[in-house]
Amino acid sequence: MPHLDLYWGFMEYFILVIMIIASGFIFVAVNLFFATLSFWMVDSLPIVWTIFNLSDFARYPLTIYHKGIRHLLTWVIPYGFTAFYPAAYFIKGSGFENLALLTPVAAIVSCALAYWFWNRGLKAFTSTGS
């Protein structure tokens, strides 16, 4: 990092903490959303497992993927906001600085959608014991 010639002031550290927290909330929200499918499906594990493993795509720069995959990982299943976009914020000239600032918004929207879907699942729940 010292060789990258990046300036780190209070604001950069503050944004880093916000990005880390927001990224965690996105992971929780995506996992909750797809785990909620178990209220309606007998065997939802293959879908949940696939979505969990899709997060591996976020380990690499999204720019190496086809435009359709980038769109999926940014706007449909927002794993791009868990690593790539927050990291791009700190690399000036990456072209993704403004999009990276949407990470907290993506976290709020993801959590709200997952919570709404969870509540719908709870209403559809029927116990096997009754």
A tleap script that builds the chain and sets N, CA, C and O, in Angstrom:
source leaprc.protein.ff14SB
mol = sequence {
  NMET PRO HIE LEU ASP LEU TYR TRP GLY PHE
  MET GLU TYR PHE ILE LEU VAL ILE MET ILE
  ILE ALA SER GLY PHE ILE PHE VAL ALA VAL
  ASN LEU PHE PHE ALA THR LEU SER PHE TRP
  MET VAL ASP SER LEU PRO ILE VAL TRP THR
  ILE PHE ASN LEU SER ASP PHE ALA ARG TYR
  PRO LEU THR ILE TYR HIE LYS GLY ILE ARG
  HIE LEU LEU THR TRP VAL ILE PRO TYR GLY
  PHE THR ALA PHE TYR PRO ALA ALA TYR PHE
  ILE LYS GLY SER GLY PHE GLU ASN LEU ALA
  LEU LEU THR PRO VAL ALA ALA ILE VAL SER
  CYS ALA LEU ALA TYR TRP PHE TRP ASN ARG
  GLY LEU LYS ALA PHE THR SER THR GLY CSER
}
set mol.1.N position { 0.809 -1.194 0.000 }
set mol.1.CA position { 0.000 0.000 0.000 }
set mol.1.C position { 0.858 1.266 0.000 }
set mol.1.O position { 0.479 2.253 -0.631 }
set mol.2.N position { 1.993 1.267 0.684 }
set mol.2.CA position { 2.803 2.490 0.633 }
set mol.2.C position { 3.299 2.813 -0.775 }
set mol.2.O position { 3.564 3.976 -1.080 }
set mol.3.N position { 3.426 1.826 -1.618 }
set mol.3.CA position { 3.925 2.050 -2.974 }
set mol.3.C position { 2.833 2.502 -3.939 }
set mol.3.O position { 3.131 2.842 -5.084 }
set mol.4.N position { 1.590 2.511 -3.504 }
set mol.4.CA position { 0.494 2.927 -4.369 }
set mol.4.C position { 0.282 4.429 -4.370 }
set mol.4.O position { -0.506 4.946 -5.162 }
set mol.5.N position { 0.971 5.122 -3.502 }
set mol.5.CA position { 0.867 6.578 -3.434 }
set mol.5.C position { -0.568 7.028 -3.184 }
set mol.5.O position { -1.066 7.944 -3.839 }
set mol.6.N position { -1.229 6.370 -2.224 }
set mol.6.CA position { -2.592 6.725 -1.848 }
set mol.6.C position { -2.564 7.518 -0.550 }
set mol.6.O position { -1.812 7.198 0.371 }
set mol.7.N position { -3.381 8.543 -0.489 }
set mol.7.CA position { -3.513 9.327 0.728 }
set mol.7.C position { -4.672 8.761 1.544 }
set mol.7.O position { -5.777 8.592 1.030 }
set mol.8.N position { -4.413 8.471 2.812 }
set mol.8.CA position { -5.454 7.961 3.702 }
set mol.8.C position { -5.638 8.940 4.853 }
set mol.8.O position { -4.811 9.025 5.761 }
set mol.9.N position { -6.730 9.665 4.794 }
set mol.9.CA position { -7.098 10.568 5.874 }
set mol.9.C position { -8.257 9.979 6.657 }
set mol.9.O position { -8.637 8.824 6.462 }
set mol.10.N position { -8.804 10.781 7.536 }
set mol.10.CA position { -9.920 10.336 8.367 }
set mol.10.C position { -11.100 9.870 7.514 }
set mol.10.O position { -11.720 8.845 7.797 }
set mol.11.N position { -11.398 10.638 6.466 }
set mol.11.CA position { -12.559 10.324 5.634 }
set mol.11.C position { -12.394 8.973 4.929 }
set mol.11.O position { -13.364 8.224 4.807 }
set mol.12.N position { -11.202 8.657 4.472 }
set mol.12.CA position { -10.970 7.372 3.804 }
set mol.12.C position { -11.153 6.208 4.781 }
set mol.12.O position { -11.734 5.183 4.424 }
set mol.13.N position { -10.668 6.362 5.989 }
set mol.13.CA position { -10.868 5.311 6.993 }
set mol.13.C position { -12.343 5.175 7.365 }
set mol.13.O position { -12.844 4.067 7.560 }
set mol.14.N position { -13.024 6.299 7.460 }
set mol.14.CA position { -14.452 6.285 7.768 }
set mol.14.C position { -15.232 5.568 6.664 }
set mol.14.O position { -16.088 4.730 6.946 }
set mol.15.N position { -14.933 5.901 5.418 }
set mol.15.CA position { -15.607 5.261 4.290 }
set mol.15.C position { -15.272 3.770 4.241 }
set mol.15.O position { -16.132 2.955 3.908 }
set mol.16.N position { -14.041 3.411 4.569 }
set mol.16.CA position { -13.658 1.999 4.605 }
set mol.16.C position { -14.507 1.224 5.611 }
set mol.16.O position { -14.986 0.131 5.307 }
set mol.17.N position { -14.694 1.777 6.791 }
set mol.17.CA position { -15.510 1.116 7.815 }
set mol.17.C position { -16.956 0.993 7.343 }
set mol.17.O position { -17.576 -0.057 7.514 }
set mol.18.N position { -17.493 2.048 6.757 }
set mol.18.CA position { -18.864 2.015 6.233 }
set mol.18.C position { -18.994 0.952 5.154 }
set mol.18.O position { -19.976 0.210 5.128 }
set mol.19.N position { -18.017 0.873 4.269 }
set mol.19.CA position { -18.050 -0.113 3.180 }
set mol.19.C position { -17.994 -1.546 3.724 }
set mol.19.O position { -18.687 -2.429 3.220 }
set mol.20.N position { -17.179 -1.770 4.739 }
set mol.20.CA position { -17.076 -3.107 5.329 }
set mol.20.C position { -18.401 -3.506 5.978 }
set mol.20.O position { -18.874 -4.626 5.788 }
set mol.21.N position { -18.985 -2.610 6.726 }
set mol.21.CA position { -20.271 -2.899 7.380 }
set mol.21.C position { -21.363 -3.125 6.330 }
set mol.21.O position { -22.136 -4.077 6.430 }
set mol.22.N position { -21.424 -2.255 5.330 }
set mol.22.CA position { -22.434 -2.397 4.277 }
set mol.22.C position { -22.250 -3.705 3.517 }
set mol.22.O position { -23.231 -4.365 3.177 }
set mol.23.N position { -21.009 -4.085 3.249 }
set mol.23.CA position { -20.731 -5.350 2.558 }
set mol.23.C position { -21.227 -6.542 3.363 }
set mol.23.O position { -21.793 -7.484 2.809 }
set mol.24.N position { -21.016 -6.496 4.656 }
set mol.24.CA position { -21.512 -7.567 5.518 }
set mol.24.C position { -23.022 -7.674 5.482 }
set mol.24.O position { -23.575 -8.772 5.433 }
set mol.25.N position { -23.686 -6.529 5.506 }
set mol.25.CA position { -25.149 -6.532 5.434 }
set mol.25.C position { -25.644 -7.071 4.098 }
set mol.25.O position { -26.673 -7.743 4.042 }
set mol.26.N position { -24.924 -6.783 3.030 }
set mol.26.CA position { -25.318 -7.316 1.721 }
set mol.26.C position { -25.221 -8.833 1.715 }
set mol.26.O position { -26.129 -9.505 1.228 }
set mol.27.N position { -24.133 -9.385 2.249 }
set mol.27.CA position { -24.007 -10.844 2.325 }
set mol.27.C position { -25.142 -11.452 3.141 }
set mol.27.O position { -25.732 -12.451 2.730 }
set mol.28.N position { -25.450 -10.866 4.276 }
set mol.28.CA position { -26.530 -11.378 5.116 }
set mol.28.C position { -27.865 -11.304 4.378 }
set mol.28.O position { -28.648 -12.253 4.408 }
set mol.29.N position { -28.118 -10.189 3.726 }
set mol.29.CA position { -29.386 -10.005 3.022 }
set mol.29.C position { -29.556 -10.993 1.874 }
set mol.29.O position { -30.627 -11.577 1.711 }
set mol.30.N position { -28.519 -11.181 1.088 }
set mol.30.CA position { -28.606 -12.123 -0.033 }
set mol.30.C position { -28.817 -13.539 0.494 }
set mol.30.O position { -29.642 -14.285 -0.034 }
set mol.31.N position { -28.080 -13.903 1.522 }
set mol.31.CA position { -28.232 -15.242 2.098 }
set mol.31.C position { -29.624 -15.439 2.691 }
set mol.31.O position { -30.231 -16.493 2.502 }
set mol.32.N position { -30.133 -14.444 3.402 }
set mol.32.CA position { -31.476 -14.537 3.975 }
set mol.32.C position { -32.525 -14.638 2.879 }
set mol.32.O position { -33.453 -15.441 2.977 }
set mol.33.N position { -32.384 -13.836 1.845 }
set mol.33.CA position { -33.360 -13.849 0.754 }
set mol.33.C position { -33.482 -15.249 0.152 }
set mol.33.O position { -34.587 -15.766 -0.007 }
set mol.34.N position { -32.356 -15.851 -0.178 }
set mol.34.CA position { -32.416 -17.149 -0.841 }
set mol.34.C position { -32.691 -18.296 0.134 }
set mol.34.O position { -33.245 -19.320 -0.266 }
set mol.35.N position { -32.319 -18.143 1.387 }
set mol.35.CA position { -32.668 -19.161 2.376 }
set mol.35.C position { -34.170 -19.170 2.639 }
set mol.35.O position { -34.729 -20.201 3.015 }
set mol.36.N position { -34.820 -18.036 2.443 }
set mol.36.CA position { -36.259 -17.935 2.643 }
set mol.36.C position { -37.031 -18.800 1.656 }
set mol.36.O position { -38.182 -19.154 1.914 }
set mol.37.N position { -36.421 -19.140 0.541 }
set mol.37.CA position { -37.083 -20.029 -0.422 }
set mol.37.C position { -37.485 -21.357 0.206 }
set mol.37.O position { -38.379 -22.035 -0.300 }
set mol.38.N position { -36.837 -21.733 1.297 }
set mol.38.CA position { -37.158 -23.008 1.949 }
set mol.38.C position { -38.572 -23.022 2.523 }
set mol.38.O position { -39.094 -24.094 2.829 }
set mol.39.N position { -39.199 -21.865 2.675 }
set mol.39.CA position { -40.588 -21.840 3.128 }
set mol.39.C position { -41.531 -22.415 2.076 }
set mol.39.O position { -42.588 -22.946 2.415 }
set mol.40.N position { -41.158 -22.314 0.818 }
set mol.40.CA position { -42.011 -22.785 -0.268 }
set mol.40.C position { -41.498 -24.044 -0.956 }
set mol.40.O position { -42.280 -24.794 -1.540 }
set mol.41.N position { -40.210 -24.276 -0.894 }
set mol.41.CA position { -39.612 -25.403 -1.611 }
set mol.41.C position { -39.195 -26.492 -0.629 }
set mol.41.O position { -38.700 -26.203 0.460 }
set mol.42.N position { -39.398 -27.728 -1.018 }
set mol.42.CA position { -39.002 -28.843 -0.166 }
set mol.42.C position { -37.483 -28.946 -0.120 }
set mol.42.O position { -36.907 -29.144 0.950 }
set mol.43.N position { -36.831 -28.813 -1.272 }
set mol.43.CA position { -35.376 -28.922 -1.324 }
set mol.43.C position { -34.798 -27.670 -1.985 }
set mol.43.O position { -34.524 -27.661 -3.185 }
set mol.44.N position { -34.621 -26.635 -1.203 }
set mol.44.CA position { -34.075 -25.384 -1.735 }
set mol.44.C position { -32.562 -25.331 -1.610 }
set mol.44.O position { -31.944 -24.354 -2.034 }
set mol.45.N position { -31.960 -26.352 -1.041 }
set mol.45.CA position { -30.516 -26.347 -0.818 }
set mol.45.C position { -29.702 -26.162 -2.096 }
set mol.45.O position { -28.720 -25.421 -2.056 }
set mol.46.N position { -30.042 -26.786 -3.232 }
set mol.46.CA position { -29.235 -26.545 -4.440 }
set mol.46.C position { -29.233 -25.077 -4.888 }
set mol.46.O position { -28.207 -24.573 -5.346 }
set mol.47.N position { -30.360 -24.398 -4.760 }
set mol.47.CA position { -30.420 -22.982 -5.134 }
set mol.47.C position { -29.598 -22.154 -4.154 }
set mol.47.O position { -28.820 -21.295 -4.569 }
set mol.48.N position { -29.763 -22.402 -2.874 }
set mol.48.CA position { -29.030 -21.658 -1.856 }
set mol.48.C position { -27.528 -21.888 -2.020 }
set mol.48.O position { -26.741 -20.946 -1.934 }
set mol.49.N position { -27.135 -23.130 -2.253 }
set mol.49.CA position { -25.724 -23.463 -2.427 }
set mol.49.C position { -25.156 -22.739 -3.646 }
set mol.49.O position { -24.034 -22.236 -3.597 }
set mol.50.N position { -25.914 -22.682 -4.731 }
set mol.50.CA position { -25.468 -21.999 -5.943 }
set mol.50.C position { -25.262 -20.516 -5.691 }
set mol.50.O position { -24.256 -19.949 -6.119 }
set mol.51.N position { -26.191 -19.886 -5.008 }
set mol.51.CA position { -26.087 -18.447 -4.727 }
set mol.51.C position { -24.926 -18.177 -3.782 }
set mol.51.O position { -24.188 -17.210 -3.973 }
set mol.52.N position { -24.752 -19.016 -2.764 }
set mol.52.CA position { -23.626 -18.838 -1.848 }
set mol.52.C position { -22.306 -18.919 -2.613 }
set mol.52.O position { -21.400 -18.122 -2.371 }
set mol.53.N position { -22.195 -19.870 -3.526 }
set mol.53.CA position { -20.967 -20.028 -4.298 }
set mol.53.C position { -20.797 -18.948 -5.353 }
set mol.53.O position { -19.681 -18.707 -5.814 }
set mol.54.N position { -21.878 -18.298 -5.741 }
set mol.54.CA position { -21.783 -17.196 -6.681 }
set mol.54.C position { -20.977 -16.043 -6.088 }
set mol.54.O position { -20.424 -15.225 -6.823 }
set mol.55.N position { -20.914 -15.982 -4.781 }
set mol.55.CA position { -20.137 -14.929 -4.141 }
set mol.55.C position { -18.653 -15.062 -4.455 }
set mol.55.O position { -17.903 -14.098 -4.298 }
set mol.56.N position { -18.214 -16.241 -4.896 }
set mol.56.CA position { -16.816 -16.406 -5.292 }
set mol.56.C position { -16.455 -15.525 -6.477 }
set mol.56.O position { -15.295 -15.146 -6.640 }
set mol.57.N position { -17.438 -15.197 -7.302 }
set mol.57.CA position { -17.191 -14.309 -8.435 }
set mol.57.C position { -16.763 -12.924 -7.956 }
set mol.57.O position { -16.049 -12.219 -8.669 }
set mol.58.N position { -17.187 -12.531 -6.771 }
set mol.58.CA position { -16.864 -11.203 -6.248 }
set mol.58.C position { -15.411 -11.100 -5.797 }
set mol.58.O position { -14.935 -10.005 -5.496 }
set mol.59.N position { -14.709 -12.211 -5.748 }
set mol.59.CA position { -13.301 -12.167 -5.351 }
set mol.59.C position { -12.404 -11.569 -6.430 }
set mol.59.O position { -11.274 -11.165 -6.158 }
set mol.60.N position { -12.912 -11.520 -7.636 }
set mol.60.CA position { -12.121 -11.053 -8.774 }
set mol.60.C position { -12.716 -9.752 -9.309 }
set mol.60.O position { -13.892 -9.470 -9.078 }
set mol.61.N position { -11.924 -8.966 -10.013 }
set mol.61.CA position { -12.473 -7.733 -10.578 }
set mol.61.C position { -13.626 -8.033 -11.528 }
set mol.61.O position { -13.510 -8.900 -12.394 }
set mol.62.N position { -14.717 -7.331 -11.370 }
set mol.62.CA position { -15.885 -7.574 -12.210 }
set mol.62.C position { -15.611 -7.263 -13.676 }
set mol.62.O position { -16.328 -7.736 -14.558 }
set mol.63.N position { -14.590 -6.479 -13.934 }
set mol.63.CA position { -14.290 -6.106 -15.316 }
set mol.63.C position { -13.788 -7.286 -16.147 }
set mol.63.O position { -13.728 -7.175 -17.371 }
set mol.64.N position { -13.428 -8.402 -15.532 }
set mol.64.CA position { -12.972 -9.560 -16.314 }
set mol.64.C position { -14.143 -10.378 -16.839 }
set mol.64.O position { -13.954 -11.261 -17.676 }
set mol.65.N position { -15.343 -10.098 -16.360 }
set mol.65.CA position { -16.518 -10.870 -16.745 }
set mol.65.C position { -17.285 -10.204 -17.880 }
set mol.65.O position { -17.140 -9.011 -18.144 }
set mol.66.N position { -18.089 -10.997 -18.528 }
set mol.66.CA position { -18.991 -10.508 -19.572 }
set mol.66.C position { -19.955 -9.496 -18.957 }
set mol.66.O position { -20.243 -9.540 -17.761 }
set mol.67.N position { -20.443 -8.593 -19.787 }
set mol.67.CA position { -21.339 -7.531 -19.322 }
set mol.67.C position { -22.574 -8.084 -18.608 }
set mol.67.O position { -23.037 -7.493 -17.633 }
set mol.68.N position { -23.107 -9.205 -19.079 }
set mol.68.CA position { -24.278 -9.802 -18.434 }
set mol.68.C position { -23.988 -10.272 -17.023 }
set mol.68.O position { -24.814 -10.096 -16.128 }
set mol.69.N position { -22.828 -10.865 -16.815 }
set mol.69.CA position { -22.449 -11.312 -15.467 }
set mol.69.C position { -22.194 -10.117 -14.573 }
set mol.69.O position { -22.566 -10.131 -13.400 }
set mol.70.N position { -21.559 -9.074 -15.113 }
set mol.70.CA position { -21.352 -7.852 -14.316 }
set mol.70.C position { -22.677 -7.256 -13.890 }
set mol.70.O position { -22.823 -6.811 -12.752 }
set mol.71.N position { -23.650 -7.243 -14.799 }
set mol.71.CA position { -24.980 -6.719 -14.474 }
set mol.71.C position { -25.635 -7.567 -13.385 }
set mol.71.O position { -26.211 -7.026 -12.441 }
set mol.72.N position { -25.551 -8.882 -13.511 }
set mol.72.CA position { -26.114 -9.796 -12.509 }
set mol.72.C position { -25.493 -9.555 -11.144 }
set mol.72.O position { -26.203 -9.476 -10.141 }
set mol.73.N position { -24.165 -9.437 -11.099 }
set mol.73.CA position { -23.461 -9.286 -9.824 }
set mol.73.C position { -23.488 -7.863 -9.273 }
set mol.73.O position { -23.001 -7.611 -8.170 }
set mol.74.N position { -24.051 -6.946 -10.032 }
set mol.74.CA position { -24.175 -5.575 -9.535 }
set mol.74.C position { -25.602 -5.255 -9.141 }
set mol.74.O position { -25.838 -4.733 -8.051 }
set mol.75.N position { -26.562 -5.557 -10.008 }
set mol.75.CA position { -27.926 -5.087 -9.806 }
set mol.75.C position { -28.920 -6.170 -9.402 }
set mol.75.O position { -29.949 -5.849 -8.809 }
set mol.76.N position { -28.653 -7.438 -9.700 }
set mol.76.CA position { -29.599 -8.501 -9.350 }
set mol.76.C position { -29.197 -9.149 -8.031 }
set mol.76.O position { -29.978 -9.161 -7.080 }
set mol.77.N position { -28.007 -9.674 -7.973 }
set mol.77.CA position { -27.441 -10.230 -6.741 }
set mol.77.C position { -26.202 -9.381 -6.458 }
set mol.77.O position { -25.148 -9.632 -7.041 }
set mol.78.N position { -26.303 -8.396 -5.589 }
set mol.78.CA position { -25.300 -7.327 -5.515 }
set mol.78.C position { -23.970 -7.691 -4.854 }
set mol.78.O position { -23.466 -6.945 -4.015 }
set mol.79.N position { -23.411 -8.823 -5.227 }
set mol.79.CA position { -22.115 -9.201 -4.682 }
set mol.79.C position { -20.991 -8.266 -5.116 }
set mol.79.O position { -19.963 -8.188 -4.444 }
set mol.80.N position { -21.168 -7.560 -6.222 }
set mol.80.CA position { -20.153 -6.600 -6.656 }
set mol.80.C position { -19.931 -5.485 -5.650 }
set mol.80.O position { -18.852 -4.897 -5.585 }
set mol.81.N position { -20.969 -5.198 -4.863 }
set mol.81.CA position { -20.863 -4.162 -3.844 }
set mol.81.C position { -20.216 -4.671 -2.557 }
set mol.81.O position { -20.079 -3.913 -1.598 }
set mol.82.N position { -19.820 -5.931 -2.523 }
set mol.82.CA position { -19.179 -6.464 -1.318 }
set mol.82.C position { -17.665 -6.421 -1.392 }
set mol.82.O position { -16.999 -6.533 -0.363 }
set mol.83.N position { -17.106 -6.262 -2.580 }
set mol.83.CA position { -15.650 -6.237 -2.684 }
set mol.83.C position { -15.169 -5.314 -3.799 }
set mol.83.O position { -14.404 -4.380 -3.559 }
set mol.84.N position { -15.623 -5.585 -5.016 }
set mol.84.CA position { -15.055 -4.877 -6.169 }
set mol.84.C position { -15.291 -3.372 -6.109 }
set mol.84.O position { -14.336 -2.599 -6.174 }
set mol.85.N position { -16.522 -2.951 -5.988 }
set mol.85.CA position { -16.807 -1.514 -6.004 }
set mol.85.C position { -16.215 -0.785 -4.803 }
set mol.85.O position { -15.652 0.296 -4.973 }
set mol.86.N position { -16.324 -1.342 -3.586 }
set mol.86.CA position { -15.658 -0.655 -2.472 }
set mol.86.C position { -14.141 -0.529 -2.667 }
set mol.86.O position { -13.558 0.507 -2.344 }
set mol.87.N position { -13.511 -1.570 -3.188 }
set mol.87.CA position { -12.066 -1.493 -3.430 }
set mol.87.C position { -11.750 -0.475 -4.519 }
set mol.87.O position { -10.755 0.245 -4.440 }
set mol.88.N position { -12.611 -0.423 -5.539 }
set mol.88.CA position { -12.389 0.514 -6.643 }
set mol.88.C position { -12.484 1.966 -6.175 }
set mol.88.O position { -11.885 2.857 -6.779 }
set mol.89.N position { -13.228 2.199 -5.110 }
set mol.89.CA position { -13.343 3.559 -4.594 }
set mol.89.C position { -11.976 4.113 -4.207 }
set mol.89.O position { -11.694 5.292 -4.422 }
set mol.90.N position { -11.136 3.264 -3.640 }
set mol.90.CA position { -9.845 3.711 -3.127 }
set mol.90.C position { -8.759 3.756 -4.202 }
set mol.90.O position { -7.650 4.226 -3.947 }
set mol.91.N position { -9.073 3.274 -5.388 }
set mol.91.CA position { -8.118 3.331 -6.496 }
set mol.91.C position { -8.592 4.431 -7.439 }
set mol.91.O position { -9.477 4.224 -8.270 }
set mol.92.N position { -7.995 5.575 -7.295 }
set mol.92.CA position { -8.397 6.741 -8.092 }
set mol.92.C position { -8.145 6.440 -9.570 }
set mol.92.O position { -7.128 5.856 -9.945 }
set mol.93.N position { -9.090 6.854 -10.378 }
set mol.93.CA position { -8.967 6.629 -11.806 }
set mol.93.C position { -9.533 5.302 -12.266 }
set mol.93.O position { -9.416 4.951 -13.440 }
set mol.94.N position { -10.152 4.554 -11.348 }
set mol.94.CA position { -10.717 3.251 -11.725 }
set mol.94.C position { -12.007 3.423 -12.519 }
set mol.94.O position { -12.398 2.539 -13.280 }
set mol.95.N position { -12.660 4.560 -12.337 }
set mol.95.CA position { -13.915 4.802 -13.026 }
set mol.95.C position { -15.131 4.320 -12.267 }
set mol.95.O position { -16.259 4.488 -12.732 }
set mol.96.N position { -14.922 3.724 -11.108 }
set mol.96.CA position { -16.030 3.178 -10.336 }
set mol.96.C position { -16.213 3.876 -8.993 }
set mol.96.O position { -16.942 3.380 -8.134 }
set mol.97.N position { -15.567 5.009 -8.804 }
set mol.97.CA position { -15.628 5.682 -7.507 }
set mol.97.C position { -17.052 6.069 -7.128 }
set mol.97.O position { -17.468 5.875 -5.986 }
set mol.98.N position { -17.805 6.621 -8.094 }
set mol.98.CA position { -19.181 7.046 -7.797 }
set mol.98.C position { -20.099 5.855 -7.568 }
set mol.98.O position { -20.964 5.898 -6.694 }
set mol.99.N position { -19.919 4.796 -8.342 }
set mol.99.CA position { -20.734 3.601 -8.150 }
set mol.99.C position { -20.439 2.962 -6.792 }
set mol.99.O position { -21.332 2.405 -6.154 }
set mol.100.N position { -19.205 3.045 -6.364 }
set mol.100.CA position { -18.823 2.479 -5.065 }
set mol.100.C position { -19.563 3.149 -3.917 }
set mol.100.O position { -19.853 2.516 -2.901 }
set mol.101.N position { -19.866 4.425 -4.081 }
set mol.101.CA position { -20.579 5.147 -3.017 }
set mol.101.C position { -22.014 4.668 -2.857 }
set mol.101.O position { -22.681 5.021 -1.884 }
set mol.102.N position { -22.498 3.863 -3.806 }
set mol.102.CA position { -23.838 3.285 -3.688 }
set mol.102.C position { -23.849 2.023 -2.823 }
set mol.102.O position { -24.909 1.429 -2.621 }
set mol.103.N position { -22.707 1.609 -2.317 }
set mol.103.CA position { -22.637 0.386 -1.502 }
set mol.103.C position { -23.579 0.442 -0.303 }
set mol.103.O position { -24.322 -0.517 -0.092 }
set mol.104.N position { -23.592 1.507 0.492 }
set mol.104.CA position { -24.557 1.549 1.603 }
set mol.104.C position { -26.009 1.523 1.124 }
set mol.104.O position { -26.865 0.926 1.778 }
set mol.105.N position { -26.289 2.158 0.005 }
set mol.105.CA position { -27.648 2.131 -0.551 }
set mol.105.C position { -28.010 0.712 -0.969 }
set mol.105.O position { -29.116 0.243 -0.702 }
set mol.106.N position { -27.070 0.030 -1.627 }
set mol.106.CA position { -27.302 -1.367 -2.020 }
set mol.106.C position { -27.554 -2.230 -0.792 }
set mol.106.O position { -28.382 -3.140 -0.833 }
set mol.107.N position { -26.853 -1.956 0.292 }
set mol.107.CA position { -27.049 -2.721 1.530 }
set mol.107.C position { -28.446 -2.477 2.097 }
set mol.107.O position { -29.123 -3.422 2.502 }
set mol.108.N position { -28.874 -1.241 2.127 }
set mol.108.CA position { -30.201 -0.916 2.670 }
set mol.108.C position { -31.298 -1.549 1.818 }
set mol.108.O position { -32.230 -2.152 2.350 }
set mol.109.N position { -31.188 -1.413 0.509 }
set mol.109.CA position { -32.189 -1.991 -0.386 }
set mol.109.C position { -32.200 -3.512 -0.267 }
set mol.109.O position { -33.268 -4.123 -0.216 }
set mol.110.N position { -31.020 -4.123 -0.223 }
set mol.110.CA position { -30.927 -5.586 -0.100 }
set mol.110.C position { -31.552 -6.073 1.202 }
set mol.110.O position { -32.300 -7.051 1.215 }
set mol.111.N position { -31.243 -5.388 2.289 }
set mol.111.CA position { -31.799 -5.786 3.592 }
set mol.111.C position { -33.315 -5.605 3.620 }
set mol.111.O position { -34.032 -6.461 4.138 }
set mol.112.N position { -33.796 -4.514 3.075 }
set mol.112.CA position { -35.241 -4.277 3.058 }
set mol.112.C position { -35.957 -5.333 2.226 }
set mol.112.O position { -37.004 -5.839 2.630 }
set mol.113.N position { -35.403 -5.663 1.079 }
set mol.113.CA position { -36.004 -6.676 0.220 }
set mol.113.C position { -35.960 -8.060 0.874 }
set mol.113.O position { -36.943 -8.799 0.826 }
set mol.114.N position { -34.840 -8.406 1.477 }
set mol.114.CA position { -34.723 -9.700 2.148 }
set mol.114.C position { -35.672 -9.794 3.333 }
set mol.114.O position { -36.292 -10.833 3.557 }
set mol.115.N position { -35.784 -8.707 4.092 }
set mol.115.CA position { -36.695 -8.701 5.241 }
set mol.115.C position { -38.142 -8.834 4.774 }
set mol.115.O position { -38.917 -9.576 5.379 }
set mol.116.N position { -38.514 -8.135 3.720 }
set mol.116.CA position { -39.863 -8.235 3.172 }
set mol.116.C position { -40.142 -9.667 2.712 }
set mol.116.O position { -41.203 -10.222 3.000 }
set mol.117.N position { -39.189 -10.256 2.001 }
set mol.117.CA position { -39.363 -11.616 1.501 }
set mol.117.C position { -39.434 -12.615 2.659 }
set mol.117.O position { -40.207 -13.572 2.603 }
set mol.118.N position { -38.647 -12.402 3.692 }
set mol.118.CA position { -38.674 -13.254 4.888 }
set mol.118.C position { -40.052 -13.206 5.541 }
set mol.118.O position { -40.597 -14.244 5.918 }
set mol.119.N position { -40.611 -12.019 5.674 }
set mol.119.CA position { -41.942 -11.892 6.273 }
set mol.119.C position { -43.009 -12.579 5.425 }
set mol.119.O position { -43.943 -13.167 5.969 }
set mol.120.N position { -42.884 -12.513 4.114 }
set mol.120.CA position { -43.808 -13.252 3.236 }
set mol.120.C position { -43.658 -14.747 3.459 }
set mol.120.O position { -44.643 -15.485 3.465 }
set mol.121.N position { -42.433 -15.183 3.640 }
set mol.121.CA position { -42.191 -16.605 3.905 }
set mol.121.C position { -42.781 -17.043 5.232 }
set mol.121.O position { -43.332 -18.140 5.333 }
set mol.122.N position { -42.675 -16.207 6.243 }
set mol.122.CA position { -43.252 -16.547 7.547 }
set mol.122.C position { -44.773 -16.703 7.465 }
set mol.122.O position { -45.351 -17.557 8.138 }
set mol.123.N position { -45.404 -15.890 6.654 }
set mol.123.CA position { -46.867 -15.999 6.496 }
set mol.123.C position { -47.242 -17.268 5.767 }
set mol.123.O position { -48.335 -17.798 5.970 }
set mol.124.N position { -46.356 -17.767 4.920 }
set mol.124.CA position { -46.646 -18.992 4.157 }
set mol.124.C position { -46.248 -20.250 4.919 }
set mol.124.O position { -46.551 -21.357 4.474 }
set mol.125.N position { -45.575 -20.101 6.056 }
set mol.125.CA position { -45.062 -21.247 6.791 }
set mol.125.C position { -46.204 -22.066 7.412 }
set mol.125.O position { -47.119 -21.522 8.030 }
set mol.126.N position { -46.121 -23.364 7.232 }
set mol.126.CA position { -47.031 -24.282 7.922 }
set mol.126.C position { -46.192 -25.365 8.555 }
set mol.126.O position { -45.302 -25.929 7.918 }
set mol.127.N position { -46.473 -25.649 9.790 }
set mol.127.CA position { -45.715 -26.640 10.531 }
set mol.127.C position { -46.123 -28.047 10.122 }
set mol.127.O position { -47.282 -28.288 9.787 }
set mol.128.N position { -45.184 -28.962 10.150 }
set mol.128.CA position { -45.504 -30.357 9.846 }
set mol.128.C position { -46.110 -31.068 11.045 }
set mol.128.O position { -46.706 -32.136 10.905 }
set mol.129.N position { -45.958 -30.474 12.226 }
set mol.129.CA position { -46.455 -31.111 13.445 }
set mol.129.C position { -47.913 -30.849 13.740 }
set mol.129.O position { -48.495 -31.518 14.593 }
set mol.130.N position { -48.516 -29.899 13.063 }
set mol.130.CA position { -49.912 -29.544 13.371 }
set mol.130.C position { -50.875 -30.151 12.399 }
set mol.130.O position { -52.083 -29.950 12.519 }
savepdb mol mol.pdb
quit
